[in-house]
């Protein structure tokens, strides 16, 4: 029988004959063990089935593997499939193999909970150190990204906080002052952005924005120079409208004064 490992689909496999020999049993026991637990074995995970031309090609390329000349079907067992047999075969060798698997599982489990400097095996220690370094870098990158985002958002949060604390309406002059603008400059920007237009002496919003709750119309009394009393309509902005203006100006690269106090924000 061949002493060289059999490689099939880029992984090592065993024939039923080799498996039986390793576990101190015979081909029939391997076959019976498989048939009695067939629902637990998955094709292409625990075993491969060779038939027809594929089997013929396999035989021609391999040395004597203990396969009967007239065999028309051959099972090749993967490493996982071999361990599955060890679990249910009741031979001494199978029990020894399964015990080795359990010992290895717990050895690896213990190692994964150790820091790299605590591991004696140099290869496992190096692998563990690489794993730790990758995790450390991922955490560091995440921390730096979070800090950057906080830095970016801090001015905006501060400005929004100021806005939301106020429940009253404000006039255009008050909002414009926050950005170092005059009321006329801000009104012109909003006009150019197709947000508002003028009706008489009052700025009103276009239909797309009129029902968003951005403004309120207020009536105030005033006296002409000749002493004649009169009334006038004035548009005032709600806090929602104030945030809307902030978003427009931000897109235009115009920052409120409070954000200008954070020159390092990116």
C-alpha positions as protocol buffer text, in pm:
chain_id: "A"
residue {
  index: 1
  type: UNK
  ca { x: 0 y: 0 z: 0 }
}
residue {
  index: 2
  type: UNK
  ca { x: 124 y: 355 z: -78 }
}
residue {
  index: 3
  type: UNK
  ca { x: 306 y: 531 z: 204 }
}
residue {
  index: 4
  type: UNK
  ca { x: 265 y: 870 z: 36 }
}
residue {
  index: 5
  type: UNK
  ca { x: -27 y: 1093 z: 133 }
}
residue {
  index: 6
  type: UNK
  ca { x: -314 y: 1107 z: -114 }
}
residue {
  index: 7
  type: UNK
  ca { x: -413 y: 1457 z: -221 }
}
residue {
  index: 8
  type: UNK
  ca { x: -756 y: 1505 z: -372 }
}
residue {
  index: 9
  type: UNK
  ca { x: -910 y: 1849 z: -438 }
}
residue {
  index: 10
  type: UNK
  ca { x: -620 y: 2011 z: -256 }
}
residue {
  index: 11
  type: UNK
  ca { x: -662 y: 1825 z: 70 }
}
residue {
  index: 12
  type: UNK
  ca { x: -529 y: 1502 z: 216 }
}
residue {
  index: 13
  type: UNK
  ca { x: -766 y: 1204 z: 206 }
}
residue {
  index: 14
  type: UNK
  ca { x: -766 y: 838 z: 307 }
}
residue {
  index: 15
  type: UNK
  ca { x: -919 y: 538 z: 136 }
}
residue {
  index: 16
  type: UNK
  ca { x: -1147 y: 312 z: 340 }
}
residue {
  index: 17
  type: UNK
  ca { x: -866 y: 55 z: 340 }
}
residue {
  index: 18
  type: UNK
  ca { x: -619 y: 304 z: 489 }
}
residue {
  index: 19
  type: UNK
  ca { x: -874 y: 421 z: 744 }
}
residue {
  index: 20
  type: UNK
  ca { x: -951 y: 65 z: 851 }
}
residue {
  index: 21
  type: UNK
  ca { x: -582 y: -10 z: 891 }
}
residue {
  index: 22
  type: UNK
  ca { x: -527 y: 304 z: 1102 }
}
residue {
  index: 23
  type: UNK
  ca { x: -818 y: 221 z: 1332 }
}
residue {
  index: 24
  type: UNK
  ca { x: -736 y: -150 z: 1369 }
}
residue {
  index: 25
  type: UNK
  ca { x: -1045 y: -277 z: 1187 }
}
residue {
  index: 26
  type: UNK
  ca { x: -1148 y: -383 z: 835 }
}
residue {
  index: 27
  type: UNK
  ca { x: -1318 y: -228 z: 530 }
}
residue {
  index: 28
  type: UNK
  ca { x: -1653 y: -386 z: 616 }
}
residue {
  index: 29
  type: UNK
  ca { x: -1657 y: -220 z: 960 }
}
residue {
  index: 30
  type: UNK
  ca { x: -1582 y: 118 z: 801 }
}
residue {
  index: 31
  type: UNK
  ca { x: -1864 y: 61 z: 551 }
}
residue {
  index: 32
  type: UNK
  ca { x: -2110 y: -50 z: 821 }
}
residue {
  index: 33
  type: UNK
  ca { x: -2014 y: 242 z: 1045 }
}
residue {
  index: 34
  type: UNK
  ca { x: -2084 y: 482 z: 758 }
}
residue {
  index: 35
  type: UNK
  ca { x: -2416 y: 320 z: 663 }
}
residue {
  index: 36
  type: UNK
  ca { x: -2535 y: 322 z: 1026 }
}
residue {
  index: 37
  type: UNK
  ca { x: -2463 y: 694 z: 1060 }
}
residue {
  index: 38
  type: UNK
  ca { x: -2510 y: 806 z: 701 }
}
residue {
  index: 39
  type: UNK
  ca { x: -2724 y: 1108 z: 795 }
}
residue {
  index: 40
  type: UNK
  ca { x: -2433 y: 1250 z: 997 }
}
residue {
  index: 41
  type: UNK
  ca { x: -2180 y: 1245 z: 712 }
}
residue {
  index: 42
  type: UNK
  ca { x: -2182 y: 1519 z: 451 }
}
residue {
  index: 43
  type: UNK
  ca { x: -2056 y: 1461 z: 100 }
}
residue {
  index: 44
  type: UNK
  ca { x: -1761 y: 1683 z: -5 }
}
residue {
  index: 45
  type: UNK
  ca { x: -1706 y: 1770 z: 362 }
}
residue {
  index: 46
  type: UNK
  ca { x: -1646 y: 1431 z: 523 }
}
residue {
  index: 47
  type: UNK
  ca { x: -1597 y: 1218 z: 213 }
}
residue {
  index: 48
  type: UNK
  ca { x: -1575 y: 1212 z: -166 }
}
residue {
  index: 49
  type: UNK
  ca { x: -1727 y: 950 z: -394 }
}
residue {
  index: 50
  type: UNK
  ca { x: -1538 y: 841 z: -705 }
}
residue {
  index: 51
  type: UNK
  ca { x: -1712 y: 657 z: -988 }
}
residue {
  index: 52
  type: UNK
  ca { x: -1681 y: 598 z: -1361 }
}
residue {
  index: 53
  type: UNK
  ca { x: -1420 y: 798 z: -1551 }
}
residue {
  index: 54
  type: UNK
  ca { x: -1315 y: 988 z: -1238 }
}
residue {
  index: 55
  type: UNK
  ca { x: -1242 y: 662 z: -1055 }
}
residue {
  index: 56
  type: UNK
  ca { x: -1057 y: 521 z: -1354 }
}
residue {
  index: 57
  type: UNK
  ca { x: -839 y: 831 z: -1373 }
}
residue {
  index: 58
  type: UNK
  ca { x: -774 y: 819 z: -999 }
}
residue {
  index: 59
  type: UNK
  ca { x: -662 y: 455 z: -1015 }
}
residue {
  index: 60
  type: UNK
  ca { x: -429 y: 522 z: -1306 }
}
residue {
  index: 61
  type: UNK
  ca { x: -256 y: 813 z: -1131 }
}
residue {
  index: 62
  type: UNK
  ca { x: -219 y: 646 z: -791 }
}
residue {
  index: 63
  type: UNK
  ca { x: -11 y: 358 z: -664 }
}
residue {
  index: 64
  type: UNK
  ca { x: -162 y: 49 z: -506 }
}
residue {
  index: 65
  type: UNK
  ca { x: -405 y: 180 z: -245 }
}
residue {
  index: 66
  type: UNK
  ca { x: -573 y: -143 z: -154 }
}
residue {
  index: 67
  type: UNK
  ca { x: -859 y: -74 z: -394 }
}
residue {
  index: 68
  type: UNK
  ca { x: -1009 y: -382 z: -557 }
}
residue {
  index: 69
  type: UNK
  ca { x: -946 y: -392 z: -933 }
}
residue {
  index: 70
  type: UNK
  ca { x: -1314 y: -445 z: -1008 }
}
residue {
  index: 71
  type: UNK
  ca { x: -1437 y: -175 z: -761 }
}
residue {
  index: 72
  type: UNK
  ca { x: -1686 y: 55 z: -936 }
}
residue {
  index: 73
  type: UNK
  ca { x: -1717 y: 302 z: -648 }
}
residue {
  index: 74
  type: UNK
  ca { x: -1457 y: 430 z: -401 }
}
residue {
  index: 75
  type: UNK
  ca { x: -1494 y: 651 z: -95 }
}
residue {
  index: 76
  type: UNK
  ca { x: -1216 y: 892 z: 0 }
}
residue {
  index: 77
  type: UNK
  ca { x: -1233 y: 1022 z: 356 }
}
residue {
  index: 78
  type: UNK
  ca { x: -1128 y: 1373 z: 452 }
}
residue {
  index: 79
  type: UNK
  ca { x: -963 y: 1450 z: 785 }
}
residue {
  index: 80
  type: UNK
  ca { x: -1300 y: 1552 z: 928 }
}
residue {
  index: 81
  type: UNK
  ca { x: -1455 y: 1232 z: 798 }
}
residue {
  index: 82
  type: UNK
  ca { x: -1179 y: 1025 z: 958 }
}
residue {
  index: 83
  type: UNK
  ca { x: -1248 y: 1190 z: 1295 }
}
residue {
  index: 84
  type: UNK
  ca { x: -1619 y: 1118 z: 1251 }
}
residue {
  index: 85
  type: UNK
  ca { x: -1535 y: 747 z: 1220 }
}
residue {
  index: 86
  type: UNK
  ca { x: -1311 y: 764 z: 1526 }
}
residue {
  index: 87
  type: UNK
  ca { x: -1605 y: 893 z: 1727 }
}
residue {
  index: 88
  type: UNK
  ca { x: -1825 y: 593 z: 1656 }
}
residue {
  index: 89
  type: UNK
  ca { x: -1586 y: 301 z: 1593 }
}
residue {
  index: 90
  type: UNK
  ca { x: -1525 y: 104 z: 1912 }
}
residue {
  index: 91
  type: UNK
  ca { x: -1167 y: -9 z: 1858 }
}
residue {
  index: 92
  type: UNK
  ca { x: -874 y: 79 z: 2084 }
}
residue {
  index: 93
  type: UNK
  ca { x: -703 y: 269 z: 1804 }
}
residue {
  index: 94
  type: UNK
  ca { x: -1019 y: 472 z: 1732 }
}
residue {
  index: 95
  type: UNK
  ca { x: -1053 y: 562 z: 2100 }
}
residue {
  index: 96
  type: UNK
  ca { x: -688 y: 666 z: 2112 }
}
residue {
  index: 97
  type: UNK
  ca { x: -733 y: 880 z: 1799 }
}
residue {
  index: 98
  type: UNK
  ca { x: -1044 y: 1045 z: 1939 }
}
residue {
  index: 99
  type: UNK
  ca { x: -869 y: 1113 z: 2270 }
}
residue {
  index: 100
  type: UNK
  ca { x: -586 y: 1280 z: 2075 }
}
residue {
  index: 101
  type: UNK
  ca { x: -842 y: 1500 z: 1901 }
}
residue {
  index: 102
  type: UNK
  ca { x: -1001 y: 1604 z: 2232 }
}
residue {
  index: 103
  type: UNK
  ca { x: -659 y: 1675 z: 2386 }
}
residue {
  index: 104
  type: UNK
  ca { x: -559 y: 1887 z: 2087 }
}
residue {
  index: 105
  type: UNK
  ca { x: -886 y: 2079 z: 2098 }
}
residue {
  index: 106
  type: UNK
  ca { x: -837 y: 2176 z: 2461 }
}
residue {
  index: 107
  type: UNK
  ca { x: -467 y: 2249 z: 2409 }
}
residue {
  index: 108
  type: UNK
  ca { x: -551 y: 2493 z: 2131 }
}
residue {
  index: 109
  type: UNK
  ca { x: -838 y: 2638 z: 2338 }
}
residue {
  index: 110
  type: UNK
  ca { x: -604 y: 2701 z: 2630 }
}
residue {
  index: 111
  type: UNK
  ca { x: -343 y: 2859 z: 2402 }
}
residue {
  index: 112
  type: UNK
  ca { x: -595 y: 3098 z: 2246 }
}
residue {
  index: 113
  type: UNK
  ca { x: -669 y: 3238 z: 2593 }
}
residue {
  index: 114
  type: UNK
  ca { x: -300 y: 3306 z: 2665 }
}
residue {
  index: 115
  type: UNK
  ca { x: -110 y: 3617 z: 2573 }
}
residue {
  index: 116
  type: UNK
  ca { x: 164 y: 3552 z: 2318 }
}
residue {
  index: 117
  type: UNK
  ca { x: 444 y: 3604 z: 2573 }
}
residue {
  index: 118
  type: UNK
  ca { x: 301 y: 3319 z: 2784 }
}
residue {
  index: 119
  type: UNK
  ca { x: 323 y: 3058 z: 2506 }
}
residue {
  index: 120
  type: UNK
  ca { x: 633 y: 2838 z: 2498 }
}
residue {
  index: 121
  type: UNK
  ca { x: 602 y: 2703 z: 2143 }
}
residue {
  index: 122
  type: UNK
  ca { x: 783 y: 2963 z: 1925 }
}
residue {
  index: 123
  type: UNK
  ca { x: 566 y: 2904 z: 1617 }
}
residue {
  index: 124
  type: UNK
  ca { x: 236 y: 2923 z: 1808 }
}
residue {
  index: 125
  type: UNK
  ca { x: 370 y: 3222 z: 2002 }
}
residue {
  index: 126
  type: UNK
  ca { x: 451 y: 3404 z: 1676 }
}
residue {
  index: 127
  type: UNK
  ca { x: 109 y: 3323 z: 1528 }
}
residue {
  index: 128
  type: UNK
  ca { x: -60 y: 3442 z: 1847 }
}
residue {
  index: 129
  type: UNK
  ca { x: 146 y: 3765 z: 1847 }
}
residue {
  index: 130
  type: UNK
  ca { x: 42 y: 3837 z: 1485 }
}
residue {
  index: 131
  type: UNK
  ca { x: -322 y: 3778 z: 1580 }
}
residue {
  index: 132
  type: UNK
  ca { x: -289 y: 4010 z: 1882 }
}
residue {
  index: 133
  type: UNK
  ca { x: -119 y: 4278 z: 1672 }
}
residue {
  index: 134
  type: UNK
  ca { x: -397 y: 4265 z: 1410 }
}
residue {
  index: 135
  type: UNK
  ca { x: -661 y: 4301 z: 1682 }
}
residue {
  index: 136
  type: UNK
  ca { x: -467 y: 4587 z: 1843 }
}
residue {
  index: 137
  type: UNK
  ca { x: -442 y: 4774 z: 1512 }
}
residue {
  index: 138
  type: UNK
  ca { x: -810 y: 4725 z: 1436 }
}
residue {
  index: 139
  type: UNK
  ca { x: -900 y: 4863 z: 1780 }
}
residue {
  index: 140
  type: UNK
  ca { x: -656 y: 5153 z: 1740 }
}
residue {
  index: 141
  type: UNK
  ca { x: -791 y: 5243 z: 1394 }
}
residue {
  index: 142
  type: UNK
  ca { x: -1144 y: 5229 z: 1530 }
}
residue {
  index: 143
  type: UNK
  ca { x: -1049 y: 5452 z: 1825 }
}
residue {
  index: 144
  type: UNK
  ca { x: -880 y: 5708 z: 1596 }
}
residue {
  index: 145
  type: UNK
  ca { x: -1177 y: 5706 z: 1360 }
}
residue {
  index: 146
  type: UNK
  ca { x: -1416 y: 5763 z: 1649 }
}
residue {
  index: 147
  type: UNK
  ca { x: -1203 y: 6047 z: 1786 }
}
residue {
  index: 148
  type: UNK
  ca { x: -1191 y: 6208 z: 1442 }
}
residue {
  index: 149
  type: UNK
  ca { x: -1566 y: 6181 z: 1403 }
}
residue {
  index: 150
  type: UNK
  ca { x: -1621 y: 6335 z: 1747 }
}
residue {
  index: 151
  type: UNK
  ca { x: -1384 y: 6617 z: 1650 }
}
residue {
  index: 152
  type: UNK
  ca { x: -1574 y: 6672 z: 1326 }
}
residue {
  index: 153
  type: UNK
  ca { x: -1914 y: 6666 z: 1491 }
}
residue {
  index: 154
  type: UNK
  ca { x: -1832 y: 6868 z: 1804 }
}
residue {
  index: 155
  type: UNK
  ca { x: -1891 y: 7213 z: 1647 }
}
residue {
  index: 156
  type: UNK
  ca { x: -2207 y: 7095 z: 1474 }
}
residue {
  index: 157
  type: UNK
  ca { x: -2337 y: 6937 z: 1794 }
}
residue {
  index: 158
  type: UNK
  ca { x: -2259 y: 7256 z: 1986 }
}
residue {
  index: 159
  type: UNK
  ca { x: -2443 y: 7470 z: 1731 }
}
residue {
  index: 160
  type: UNK
  ca { x: -2744 y: 7236 z: 1713 }
}
residue {
  index: 161
  type: UNK
  ca { x: -2753 y: 7227 z: 2092 }
}
residue {
  index: 162
  type: UNK
  ca { x: -2777 y: 7606 z: 2104 }
}
residue {
  index: 163
  type: UNK
  ca { x: -3055 y: 7605 z: 1846 }
}
residue {
  index: 164
  type: UNK
  ca { x: -3259 y: 7331 z: 2009 }
}
residue {
  index: 165
  type: UNK
  ca { x: -3245 y: 7494 z: 2351 }
}
residue {
  index: 166
  type: UNK
  ca { x: -3444 y: 7784 z: 2210 }
}
residue {
  index: 167
  type: UNK
  ca { x: -3817 y: 7732 z: 2154 }
}
residue {
  index: 168
  type: UNK
  ca { x: -3895 y: 8078 z: 2015 }
}
residue {
  index: 169
  type: UNK
  ca { x: -3890 y: 8208 z: 1659 }
}
residue {
  index: 170
  type: UNK
  ca { x: -3606 y: 8430 z: 1539 }
}
residue {
  index: 171
  type: UNK
  ca { x: -3579 y: 8686 z: 1264 }
}
residue {
  index: 172
  type: UNK
  ca { x: -3339 y: 8671 z: 970 }
}
residue {
  index: 173
  type: UNK
  ca { x: -3107 y: 8931 z: 1122 }
}
residue {
  index: 174
  type: UNK
  ca { x: -3049 y: 8712 z: 1430 }
}
residue {
  index: 175
  type: UNK
  ca { x: -2967 y: 8404 z: 1221 }
}
residue {
  index: 176
  type: UNK
  ca { x: -2744 y: 8598 z: 983 }
}
residue {
  index: 177
  type: UNK
  ca { x: -2544 y: 8732 z: 1278 }
}
residue {
  index: 178
  type: UNK
  ca { x: -2448 y: 8374 z: 1373 }
}
residue {
  index: 179
  type: UNK
  ca { x: -2262 y: 8346 z: 1041 }
}
residue {
  index: 180
  type: UNK
  ca { x: -2112 y: 8695 z: 1027 }
}
residue {
  index: 181
  type: UNK
  ca { x: -2365 y: 8794 z: 759 }
}
residue {
  index: 182
  type: UNK
  ca { x: -2616 y: 9075 z: 729 }
}
residue {
  index: 183
  type: UNK
  ca { x: -2987 y: 9004 z: 689 }
}
residue {
  index: 184
  type: UNK
  ca { x: -2970 y: 9128 z: 328 }
}
residue {
  index: 185
  type: UNK
  ca { x: -2682 y: 8891 z: 250 }
}
residue {
  index: 186
  type: UNK
  ca { x: -2862 y: 8592 z: 400 }
}
residue {
  index: 187
  type: UNK
  ca { x: -3188 y: 8677 z: 224 }
}
residue {
  index: 188
  type: UNK
  ca { x: -3003 y: 8698 z: -108 }
}
residue {
  index: 189
  type: UNK
  ca { x: -2842 y: 8356 z: -49 }
}
residue {
  index: 190
  type: UNK
  ca { x: -3179 y: 8198 z: 27 }
}
residue {
  index: 191
  type: UNK
  ca { x: -3326 y: 8368 z: -281 }
}
residue {
  index: 192
  type: UNK
  ca { x: -3041 y: 8237 z: -501 }
}
residue {
  index: 193
  type: UNK
  ca { x: -3098 y: 7887 z: -359 }
}
residue {
  index: 194
  type: UNK
  ca { x: -3466 y: 7908 z: -465 }
}
residue {
  index: 195
  type: UNK
  ca { x: -3584 y: 7891 z: -106 }
}
residue {
  index: 196
  type: UNK
  ca { x: -3773 y: 8219 z: -88 }
}
residue {
  index: 197
  type: UNK
  ca { x: -3906 y: 8510 z: -292 }
}
residue {
  index: 198
  type: UNK
  ca { x: -4044 y: 8853 z: -204 }
}
residue {
  index: 199
  type: UNK
  ca { x: -4409 y: 8956 z: -190 }
}
residue {
  index: 200
  type: UNK
  ca { x: -4421 y: 9329 z: -123 }
}
residue {
  index: 201
  type: UNK
  ca { x: -4189 y: 9382 z: 173 }
}
residue {
  index: 202
  type: UNK
  ca { x: -4212 y: 9023 z: 300 }
}
residue {
  index: 203
  type: UNK
  ca { x: -3997 y: 8724 z: 213 }
}
residue {
  index: 204
  type: UNK
  ca { x: -4204 y: 8406 z: 171 }
}
residue {
  index: 205
  type: UNK
  ca { x: -4103 y: 8048 z: 100 }
}
residue {
  index: 206
  type: UNK
  ca { x: -4156 y: 7868 z: -227 }
}
residue {
  index: 207
  type: UNK
  ca { x: -4420 y: 7595 z: -233 }
}
residue {
  index: 208
  type: UNK
  ca { x: -4162 y: 7316 z: -184 }
}
residue {
  index: 209
  type: UNK
  ca { x: -4074 y: 7456 z: 159 }
}
residue {
  index: 210
  type: UNK
  ca { x: -4391 y: 7635 z: 264 }
}
residue {
  index: 211
  type: UNK
  ca { x: -4543 y: 7340 z: 451 }
}
residue {
  index: 212
  type: UNK
  ca { x: -4228 y: 7223 z: 633 }
}
residue {
  index: 213
  type: UNK
  ca { x: -4279 y: 7433 z: 943 }
}
residue {
  index: 214
  type: UNK
  ca { x: -3970 y: 7642 z: 875 }
}
residue {
  index: 215
  type: UNK
  ca { x: -4132 y: 7984 z: 915 }
}
residue {
  index: 216
  type: UNK
  ca { x: -4417 y: 8172 z: 1077 }
}
residue {
  index: 217
  type: UNK
  ca { x: -4572 y: 8497 z: 960 }
}
residue {
  index: 218
  type: UNK
  ca { x: -4612 y: 8761 z: 1226 }
}
residue {
  index: 219
  type: UNK
  ca { x: -4798 y: 9093 z: 1209 }
}
residue {
  index: 220
  type: UNK
  ca { x: -4653 y: 9397 z: 1373 }
}
residue {
  index: 221
  type: UNK
  ca { x: -4771 y: 9757 z: 1403 }
}
residue {
  index: 222
  type: UNK
  ca { x: -4562 y: 10052 z: 1302 }
}
residue {
  index: 223
  type: UNK
  ca { x: -4601 y: 10423 z: 1237 }
}
residue {
  index: 224
  type: UNK
  ca { x: -4505 y: 10607 z: 922 }
}
residue {
  index: 225
  type: UNK
  ca { x: -4300 y: 10924 z: 938 }
}
residue {
  index: 226
  type: UNK
  ca { x: -4613 y: 11129 z: 886 }
}
residue {
  index: 227
  type: UNK
  ca { x: -4763 y: 10969 z: 1196 }
}
residue {
  index: 228
  type: UNK
  ca { x: -5004 y: 10739 z: 1012 }
}
residue {
  index: 229
  type: UNK
  ca { x: -5041 y: 10396 z: 1181 }
}
residue {
  index: 230
  type: UNK
  ca { x: -4993 y: 10083 z: 970 }
}
residue {
  index: 231
  type: UNK
  ca { x: -4935 y: 9707 z: 994 }
}
residue {
  index: 232
  type: UNK
  ca { x: -4678 y: 9488 z: 823 }
}
residue {
  index: 233
  type: UNK
  ca { x: -4623 y: 9111 z: 781 }
}
residue {
  index: 234
  type: UNK
  ca { x: -4284 y: 8971 z: 881 }
}
residue {
  index: 235
  type: UNK
  ca { x: -4142 y: 8622 z: 825 }
}
residue {
  index: 236
  type: UNK
  ca { x: -3978 y: 8469 z: 1128 }
}
residue {
  index: 237
  type: UNK
  ca { x: -3789 y: 8140 z: 1137 }
}
residue {
  index: 238
  type: UNK
  ca { x: -3869 y: 7849 z: 1366 }
}
residue {
  index: 239
  type: UNK
  ca { x: -3590 y: 7639 z: 1515 }
}
residue {
  index: 240
  type: UNK
  ca { x: -3654 y: 7378 z: 1245 }
}
residue {
  index: 241
  type: UNK
  ca { x: -3614 y: 7653 z: 986 }
}
residue {
  index: 242
  type: UNK
  ca { x: -3295 y: 7767 z: 1153 }
}
residue {
  index: 243
  type: UNK
  ca { x: -3148 y: 7418 z: 1119 }
}
residue {
  index: 244
  type: UNK
  ca { x: -3264 y: 7411 z: 756 }
}
residue {
  index: 245
  type: UNK
  ca { x: -3071 y: 7735 z: 690 }
}
residue {
  index: 246
  type: UNK
  ca { x: -2768 y: 7589 z: 869 }
}
residue {
  index: 247
  type: UNK
  ca { x: -2772 y: 7288 z: 635 }
}
residue {
  index: 248
  type: UNK
  ca { x: -2792 y: 7511 z: 327 }
}
residue {
  index: 249
  type: UNK
  ca { x: -2507 y: 7733 z: 441 }
}
residue {
  index: 250
  type: UNK
  ca { x: -2294 y: 7433 z: 539 }
}
residue {
  index: 251
  type: UNK
  ca { x: -2326 y: 7293 z: 186 }
}
residue {
  index: 252
  type: UNK
  ca { x: -2210 y: 7632 z: 56 }
}
residue {
  index: 253
  type: UNK
  ca { x: -1910 y: 7622 z: 286 }
}
residue {
  index: 254
  type: UNK
  ca { x: -2038 y: 7898 z: 514 }
}
residue {
  index: 255
  type: UNK
  ca { x: -1982 y: 7807 z: 879 }
}
residue {
  index: 256
  type: UNK
  ca { x: -2141 y: 7964 z: 1186 }
}
residue {
  index: 257
  type: UNK
  ca { x: -1908 y: 8160 z: 1411 }
}
residue {
  index: 258
  type: UNK
  ca { x: -1911 y: 7885 z: 1675 }
}
residue {
  index: 259
  type: UNK
  ca { x: -1762 y: 7635 z: 1429 }
}
residue {
  index: 260
  type: UNK
  ca { x: -1488 y: 7878 z: 1338 }
}
residue {
  index: 261
  type: UNK
  ca { x: -1361 y: 7837 z: 1692 }
}
residue {
  index: 262
  type: UNK
  ca { x: -1259 y: 7478 z: 1601 }
}
residue {
  index: 263
  type: UNK
  ca { x: -988 y: 7531 z: 1332 }
}
residue {
  index: 264
  type: UNK
  ca { x: -850 y: 7180 z: 1380 }
}
residue {
  index: 265
  type: UNK
  ca { x: -1179 y: 7006 z: 1297 }
}
residue {
  index: 266
  type: UNK
  ca { x: -1153 y: 6821 z: 968 }
}
